[in-house]
């Protein structure tokens, strides 16, 4: 069992100000212990964002080198949460495990660590839920052949982290949750050496909204941060909801709805003069309830409080900035799952009219010409079989546009469109962005049955706390190995870092993993062969659809390099279309 020690912190007060250029690191040098550190939990990297600090850029703790020892023996509070309205609408209930004083991070370091690479993980959860304790970063640290240090950070969520409007922009900051992550990265730069870490070899990582946040950190301040906070990005299924300007009607309407539910705005009077100040002084339970109520009213597949373009921290939409290659960091390892959309689309789309209505519901700014192109890129196939199966990605006729292990026909058209606009295309654009301007990127798809959004976590984060029956141990070992290689070197193909349990044929494929480029858009397809068929439903599927899976014994990894642009009947072309109308989506 890992030892738990304490961290002596010297963190003078500093304020992050609005700026068009990146702020300097607010953590100056100070006295610190040199004791070996193994596990440190709940380490504060910021002042509690309460009172006058609500909806302001986070600031370091105001401790002034007075010899105070901060115990680091337990996870800190989770940040206030809201339920995901896509999966269920849950009335707000106060929870003693959450608190606005939640800006903490956790560190896991091997014993006697010295100058090791660092893996900083941003948790997912749709920008409205999740915590650093929900993801098994220490599992990765303990199972790595080439040692590294793991860090998991927390950030403000829901209305506390992503409230946006002209009012918030003028009196505070929008994207407060992103500022939290940025400050945590500055903390890592200043202090990770005390844990035996190398601040020049930081991998910023995340899945889903965590990957989306990592993407936005790569875009932060227009890419002017360069590699001062991290050298590498690992992002799986980067979540890109509609990214409005902070003053657009959608975030503004949600701001007023939140203020009304919090008792700070009465629409019958129209008085808006004191809304922000009222919110700053309001009771936390009232604010948490208001955040939950408004989020539960959000459109299907979206949250009410998500990152916005603010012109400062987030200066453009991803489809535009990633194309230009103006990014922070040098190397990227980007992935997606084969069935990203199944969990997030209403399960009642049975006609072409229903498909069209769904698209217009998602993206109301699309015009008739845009909709014609959507119909061409996501065509209905007359008389398509209702037989459900996993496509091989290579067939240009029958592919993920119309068939999946879960559904077929019009429902699958909608599922795949949502998957591509929200997860798959952002992954492609991120890989493209890091293939420019002297950077290097690698791309993969997690394809074993089943491959719902987030199921890749079973392979490297020990989701479910055990090896699932539909995954070979050798598959998990191979995934952990190429991730370990990337964390250590910036490339997934250093076979000297692979675990000896990785089959030789799999290691041979991985060591020849070519980087992604516009001329050669290759991705590694992570699949399996063999096993025993069984009919079951994925425990993470909200619709409990029965599917055929293949279980051990008899499973073995089957990895192959494929053309990502032509994958699934031309995913690259479809993503190019969404990029071309990015400001209409917007995203």
N, C-alpha and C positions, 0 to 999 in steps of 0.2 A: 504494500500500500504506500502511496506517495506521501512524503512528509509535508506538513503544512507549516509554513513559517510566516513571519511578519515582514512588512516593508516599511522602512523609515523614509518618509517623503519630505522633501524640501521643495515646496511648490509656491513661489511668490505669486501674488495676484498680478494678472495682466489682462488687458481687455482687447478682444478682437473687434476691430472697427470695420464698417463698410469700406470696401475698396474695390477698385477695378482690377487691381493686381493682387496676387496672393499675399496675405499677411505674413510677417516673420514669425518664427517659432516663439511662442510666449513662455517657454520653459527654459529659463537661463540656468547656468551651472550652479550647483549647490552641493552641500555635503550629503553623502549617501552611504549606506552600509555597503561593504563589499562581501558580506556573508553569502555563501552559495544559496540560491533560491530555487526551490523545486516547484511548489504550487502556491500561488497567491490568488485569492478569490476576493471579489468585491472591492478592488482597488479603485478609489475615486480619482477620476482624471479631470473633474470639473466641479464647480460649485453647484449646489442644488438649484435647478432652474425654476425657482419659485418666487412669488412676490414680484418685485420689479425686474427679475431676470426671466420671467415668463416671456416666451416669444422674442427673446434676445439671443444673439450669438453666445454660445456657451463660453465660460471663462474658467481658467484653472482655479483650483481650491486656494483659498486665501491664507493657508498655513504659512507662517513666517519663520521657518527654521528654528523652532523653539524646543526641539528635542522630543516632540510628540511622536509616539510610535502608534501607527494605525494598524490594528489587527487585520489580517488578511486571511481569515480562517473560514469564511462562509460566503456563499453567493449573496450579492446585494439584492435589493428589491428589484423586481421587474418594473419596467415603465408602464404607466396606465395603458390598458388594452381595450380594444373594441373587437366584437365578433366579426367574422367574415360573412357578409350578407349573401355571398354566393352559395355558401354551404349551409348556413342556417341563420335565422334571425333570433338572437337570444337577448332577452331583456337584460338591462344592466343590473349587476349585483356587485356591491362593494366587496373588495377582495383585500384582505390584510397583507397579501404577498406583493402588492403593487404600491408604488409610491412615486411621486414626482422626483424625489431624491434618488435617482436611478442611474446617474451617469457614471457607471463603473465599468471596469474591465477585469478580466481574469487572465492569468499567465500560467502556463504549464511548461516547465523546462526540464530536460534530462539532468540528472545529477552531474555536477562538475562541468556544466556547459561552458564552452568557450568559443566565442566568435561564430556562433551558429546562425544559419538562416532563420528567418522569422516568418511565420504564417499568421496573418491577422484576419480573423473571420468576422464578417458582418452577417448577423442572422437575418433570415427572411421572415415572411409573415404578412405580405401585402402592405407594408408600411403602417399597419394598424395593430399588429400583435407579434408575439415572439419574445424571446429573451436569450441572453448569452448562455444560460444553463440548459437550454433546450437542445443543444447540438453537441455531439460528443467529440469535441476537438482533441481531448486527451487520448482518445482511441487512435487517432491518426499519429499523434506524437509517439505513443508507445509502440506502434506497429511499423514505424519507419526504420529502414535499414540505415539510411544516412540521416543522422539526427538533426532535428530542428526544434525551435521553440514555437509553441502555439499561444495565440492571444485571441480572446473573444471579447467583443465590445458591445455595449448597449447604447441606445440612442432614443430620443423622444419619438413617440409614435402618435398616430391619429391626429386629432386636432392640436395636441400639444407640440407635435413635431412638424406638421405640414399644413397648418392653417395659413390661408393666403387671401389677400385682398389688397387694395390700395391702402387701406387703413393700417393693416399689419406691416406693409412695406414701409410706410412713412413713420410708424412709431416703433417698429421692431425689425425683425427679419422674417421673411418667408423661408421655407426650407430649413427651419431650425434643426431638424434631425440630421441634415447633411452637415451642418456646421459642427454638431456634436461629433460625428465620425471624423471630421477633419481635425478637430482638437485631439481626439484619441490617437490619431496617426502622428500628430506632433509629439504627444506624450511618448509614444513608442520610439520616435527618433531620439528623444532626449534621454530616456531611461532604460531602454531595452538592453543596453550594454551591461547594466547591473545584474541582469539575469543570465548573462553569457551570450547575448544576442548580437548580431551584426546588423547595425541600422542601415547599412548599404545593400543588404540582401533581404529586403522585405517583400513578401508576396501579399497583396491585398486580395481577399477572397470573399466569396459569398454565393448563395444560391437563391434563385427567385428574386424577391425584393432585395435581398442582400447582394445578389449579383447586379441587379439594377442600380443599387446604390454604389457598388464598386465601379460600374460603368460611369455614373455621374461624377464620382471622384476622379476618374480618369479624364473627364471633361472639365473638371473644376477650373474656374477662372480662365476659361478659354484655352486650357492646355498649357498655361504659363507656369504651372507648378513644376513641370518637367519630372525629374526623378528624385526630387528632394524628400518625398514622403514614402515612396515605394518604387521598387524596380520592376515588379511583376504583378500581373493581374490573373487571378483564376476565377472565372465566372461561369456558372452553369444556369441555364435557363434565365437569362437576364430579363427581369420583369419590366416591361415598358407599357404602363397604362397611358391613356391620353395625357400628354404633357401640355397643359394650357399655359398661357402667360398668366402671371400671378393676378392680373387685374381683369382677366376675362370673366364672362358672366358665370360660368360654372363654379370656379372657386369662390367668386364673390357671393353668389347665391348661397353656397354652403357656409360661408362666413356669417352671413346674416341669419341663416337658419340656426347655426350653432349659438350665436349671440342670443337669439330669441329663446331657445331652449334653456339657455343658462340664465335667463332673466335679465339680460343686459340690453335688450332691444324690443321695443314694442312697435310693430309695423303699423298699428292704427294711428300712432302719432307721427311716425316718420322721423323722429329725432334720432340722428346718428352721431351726434357730437361727442358722446362720451362712452361709446361702445367698448373701445379697446381698453380704456382705463378701468371700466367696470369688470371686464374679463380678467385683467391682471389681478384685481383684488378679490375675485370670486372664490368661494369655497371649492376645494379640489373635487369633492364628491359630486357637487353640482356640475362641474366642468366635465368630469368623466362620464356622467350620465348623458350630458348634452352631446358629447362626442359620439357616444354609442348610438343614441337616437338618430342623429343625422347620418351616421355611417350606415345604419340599417335601412335607411331610405335611399341609399345610392343605387344607381342603375346596376342591373345584373352584370357581373363580371368586372365591376369597378368599385373602388372605394371613394369616399367623399373627400378624404384628405390625403393627397399624394403630391410628389414633387412637382414644382412648376418652374417655368422659365422666368428667372428674376432679373436677368441682365447683368448680374454680378457673379454669383457663384455658378449658376447654371445659365449660360449665355445664349444657348441655342437648343433646338431639338436634336436628339441623338442622330436621327437619320441624316441630318445635314452636317453636324460637326464631325461625326465619325467618318463620314465620306471624305472630309477635308484632311483627316489625319492629325488634327490639332489636339494632341492627347498628352497626358502625363503617364510616365512609366515607359518601359522599354520592351517588355515581353508579355505575351498574353496566351493563356490556355483557356479556350472557350468551348462550352458544351451545351447540348440540349437533349431532351428526351424525345422518344419517338411519338408519344401520344400526349402532348402538352395540353391540348384543349378539352379533353373529355370531362374534366372536373368543373369547368367554368361556363358551359353553354347550356341554356335551357334544353331539356331532353324531349322537346315536342315539335321538332322541325321536320315535317314530313313531305313538304311540297316545295316547288321552286318559288312560289309566292312567299312561303314561310321563310325560305332562305334569304330572299331579297329583303323582306321586312326586317330580318335579323341584322343584315348588314347596314341598312339605313338606320336602324335603332342604335347600332354601335357607333356609326360614323355619319351623322346627319348632314355634314357639310359636303358629302360626295354628290356630284351632279350626275345627270343622265349619262354623259359620256364615260365618267368614271365607273358607273354601274355596268355599262356595256363591257368595259374591260374586265371588271370583276367576273362577269358571266363567262367571258372567254378564258380567263385564267383558272376559274373554278367551275368547269363545265359539269352539267348534269349528264349522266350516262343513262340513256333509255334502256330499260330492261335489265339494269344491273342486278346481279345476284344478291340475295340477302345473306349469303354466306360470309361470315366475318373471319378475317385472318390478318396476320401481320404481313404487310408488304415487304418486299426485299429492297425497296428503294431504287432499284435499277430499271424496273419496268415502266416505260413511258406511257403505257395504255392503262394499266390498272395500278393505281398508286394511292398514296395517303389522301389525295383529294376526295376520293370516293369510298375507300375501304380502310378499315382498321380492325383490330381484334374486338372492339367494343360495338361499333355501329357501321352502317353503310349508307350510301345514298345521300340525300339532302342533309340529314343530320351530320354525317361525316364531313360534307362540304363546309358546314358551319363550324364544326369542331376544328377542322384543319385551318380554316381562315383565321379563327381566333388564335389558334396556336402560333400561326406564322406571324401575324401582326403583333402579337404580344410577347412572344418568347423567341421563336425561331429566327425571324428576321433581325431582331436586335442582336442575336448571337452572331449572325452572318455579318452585320454591319460592324460589330466590334472586332471580329476577326479581320475584316477588310481594313478597318482603321489602323490596327496594329501591324498591318503588313506594309504600311507606308512610312516614308520619312526615316528610313534606317531602322525601324523597329521590326519585330518578328512575332508572328502569331501561329498558334496551332489550334486545330478545331477537331471536335469529336461529337458523335451522337451515341447516346446510351439506348440500346435497342432490344435488350432482353425482355421477354414477356414476364410481367407487364412493365411498360415504360411510361407510366403516368408522370405528370409534373411532380418533381421532387423525389422520384423513386431512385434516382442515382445515389441518393444519400445512403441507401442500404449498403452500397459497395465501399464507401470510404468513411462514413460517419456513424456506422453501426446502428442505423435507424432500426428501431424495434428491439435493440439490445441483443440480437443474435443473428447468425447467418440465415437468411431466408432459404426455404427449401428449394426455391427456383433459382438459386445462385450457386455456382460452383465456388469452392474456396479458392481455386486457382484464378477464377475471374476476379474475385475481390483482391487477391494478392497482386494481380497484374495492374488493376486500377490504382491501388495504393502505391505501387512501384513507379508508374509513370508520373503520378502526381508528386511523389517524393523527388524524382529526378528533376521535375520542373521547379519545385520549391528550392532545390539545391543549386541548380545550374541555369534556369531559364529555358530549358529544353526538356521535353518528356522522353527523349530518346537516348539517355546515357545508361546503357545496359549494366554498367558496373554498379549502379545504384539499385537495380532490380533485386527483389527478394529471390533467393534460390528456388523457391517454390513455384515461380512463374515458369510454365512449360517453355521448352526451348523454341518451339515453333512460334509461340506468342511473342516471346522476347525478340525473336528474329524480325517479326513484323514491326514491333514497337521501335526497335533501334533504327529502322529505316523510315520512321515517321517524318515526312517532309513538312516543312513549314507552309502555311497558307499564303497564297498570293493571288492577285487578280488573274494572272496568266495561268496559274496552276492551283485552282481552288480545291485542295484536297482536304478531306476530313477522315479521321479514324472511326470506322463503324464498330462499336463495341457490342458484340453479340455472343451467342453460345450455340453449341450443337450438342445433339444427343439428349439423354434424359428420358424420363418416363412421363407421358402425357397425363394430365389431370384436368378436370373441370372445376373451376373455383371462381370466386370473385375477389378482386383486389380489396383489401381492407381499407384502402384510402379512397376508393371510388365512391362518391356520395350516392350514385345510382345503383350500386350493387349488381352490376351486369356480370353475368357468368361468362367466363372466357376460358379458352384452353391455354394452359401453361405447361411447361416441362420442368420436372423436378429431378433432383439428385435421387439415386445415384446415376452415373453415366453422363453428367454434364461436363463440358469442357469449353474453355473460351474459344471464340472464333472472331478474331480481329482482322479487319481489312481496310486498306486505304481506298477511298472512293471519291468520285467527283462530286463535291458538295453543291456545285452550281446546278448540275443536271439531276441531282438527287430528287427522288419522289416526283418525277415528271416535270422537273424544271423549277425547283424551289427558288433557285437564284433569280430567275426571271420574275417570279412573283414578288420576291423581295425588292427587286429593282423597281417594280411598279409602285409598291407602297412607299418606297423612298422618293419616287418622283412626285408623289402627292402628299408628302410628309406633313406639310403645313395645313392640309385639310383634315388630317386624322385627329389631332396633331400628335406627332411622336417621332 
